């Protein structure tokens, strides 16, 4: 105990504002379920890791850490209990449509129980700075917690009962989609019965006064009645005691608060109004005053139960999303390295499909950089050399975490009996084998208006955004954890370089026939329009997109060939009103034709299967694409200037004849709507700049007229990007706000507050939250920010390598298909070719594909044939 006493004073108490990682390792997908060691959560920083990585990235003077170890084990219930459950269901004793309630379908909890154990652990780093020893470990539970120092107990309990980062991130996405809680109209004149009722501070004494239930307990703020909560949408939940009491008292006392959610931060308490004109979650400004009348001092309360919103997120996460694509009884399930499924977080199939395409092992270069070998070590990786507090928000670390999990097979469970993964008895439902890419979704999409929500998004748009984010992180990190090009210290092999291609525009002046060749900026995705004017009705076929398990007779659906699409992309077209320098800046039309400048190692094709309907919403084109698994693009490669052509010099510039106007503010939502139709980010941004920044209809008209312009997909210069904004620089922080915040907070230095204001764009309230959130490891976080700022300032000396080139023959290795009326709804499924066979990745379902939907895919990934079995070793 003496060893613990000297460390106990460093323990912190987690508040609702803190990010507590108590359900998953920051570096790996290890959880309390995956091994007997579980995870250890630092009692100072609240970051959970496997014990081997607890000191990762820490300063050399940190040699001991005090943590709480959390382990969980799921066990099947006794045989007689299972037989009772089975008999109830077999006897068709189902009287209610619900899960986990009397008369309803049995939940997983009816078949399994979870054994949770806690222990206090003192970890010690060995002199080699690599290995970690357990210097002391003592069990921790209700029976012996009084033996530990008070500060340690308070800290440990705050971590154990905290919602955790996983739920916080889900809640953030959930709340972004939901309306903010209204202020109850009843709080000011709420009746209060001075009946002497006082509420015990001991949560063990709380129970429903009607049913005796001790879970999901609510306090009526008028008369002090304690009752069970309402049922959830599937029939599970509380005993309804609180609602029944409201109705029995002539509906005079409508406001209740959930016991166990009350903390010093009174705003986080779960309040509800039963009044018919509110009937939902509400805010109660005088809650602390009302609670004090019942003997509840909010300053000393700690959170002990989940809020309604947290339970709603949990319930939504366990919903059977496989119903979208039906059960896969005829598919042969697979499990192992590069055959790992991903849990659907609720409309996250677009994320799952994209990361399987990039980081699931089908792109060897990315598997080499971010992943590991089959059955390889997942706790040792160069990108894990970062402080645990910074790991959850580090893109490279989280990419390596995800790719290692996918490629290693470390979390692959036994091969299930069928491809149905929603059955409770399936091995795939065991928490130790389920991977939820929550941190990765958050670190990529947290600063994007759409990707940070829990709504369905366009997979192509997400793919392009992900590549941009990863590229930026790689360039910033170059020379640190990521090595630059061995032959050129100023260059780095970015992820998008594998897919980047340039195009060449051959522009013929219609005035005098002179020719200009223009090499356009590189792009990672080739977006192809579907030329419906070339569509033909072919023999009816059996369409298997919606379900690989059930044959569905197809109708007479038109077919367009891939050659039709690529020829349409490369076809000559007229550009009006170009200004020509060699014509003394006079205006003349031109004929332009697009071809490839290079053939990248991999090429991603996006098929624009959507068009605008009469109501200006995207409509899916009901068309089949006739495309081979082997394609040859060589005829579409530019050969450059030819003998006999009257070419213009390289410095000859052509530009559209327009008046220069100040760039307008661009609406991110408008960009997202345009990209749903299938146009590139740069093209949509260019269109909005031309029409004022937010008018989607006008931008669409502009796109239809100009999408074949040679510069349509080129990035705009930074000074034209009205949407780009950077954080307030430290030197530009308002000194008055700075000193005021320093005085009000009283526990941070001027420099620490200056950094916080710079990070939060000068907003003092956000800066205060930022400081308290990072209080436990503030110096390390600031040092990491300064490192990134230094790396960013040197980006002018670091750049991605120029595009790769080779023969234009490609082989199909993967694709993403979409089911639904538009790209922002429905469901995404990935198919990847593994060892010559097609495999379906439908979230957690991984199985051999009987009939891959090649004619119906939305995104195709092709690999250049001359690179197969010859990966780029610079990755």
Secondary structure, DSSP 8 states (H G I E B T S, - for coil): -HHHHHHHTT-----TTS----SS-SSSS--TTTSTT-EEEETTT--EE-GGGTTTT--TT--EEEEEEEEEEEEE--HHHHHHHHHHHHTT---SS-BSSTTSB--HHHHEEEEEEEEEEEEEE-TTSS-EEEEEEEEESTTTGGGS-HHHHHHHHHHHTS--HHHHHHHHHHHHHS---EE-TTSTT-----S-----S-GGG---TTT---SSEEEETTT--EEE--B-TTS-B---HHHHHHHHTTT---EEEETT---SSGGGS-EEE--TTT-EEEE-TTHHHHHHTTT--GGG----S--HHHHHHHHHHTS-GGGGT---TTS-B--STT-------SS-HHHHHHHHHHHSSSSHHHHHHH---TT--SS--GGG-S-HHHHTT-HHHHHHHHHHHHHH-TT-----SSS---STTSGGGSGGG----HHHHHHHHTTSTTTTSSS---HHHHHHHHHHHHHHHHHHHBTTTB---TT-TTEE--GGGGT-B-EEEEEEETTT--EEEEE---BSEEEEE--GGG-EE----EE-SS-SSS-EE----EEEEHHHHHHHHHS-EEEEEEEEGGGTTEEEEEEEEEEES---SEEEEEEE-EEE-TTSSEEE--EEEE--SEEE-GGGB---S-TT--B--TT--EEE-----------HHHHHHHHHTT--HHHHHHHHHHHTSS-HHHHHHHHHHHTTSTTTTS---GGG-TT------GGGS-HHHHHHHHHHH-SS-HHHHHHHHHHTTT-HHHHHHHHHHTGGGHHHHHHHHHHHHHHHHTGGG-EE-------SEEEEEEEEEEESSSTTSSEEEEEEEETTEEEEEETTEEEE-SS--GGGEEEEEEEEGGGTT---TT-
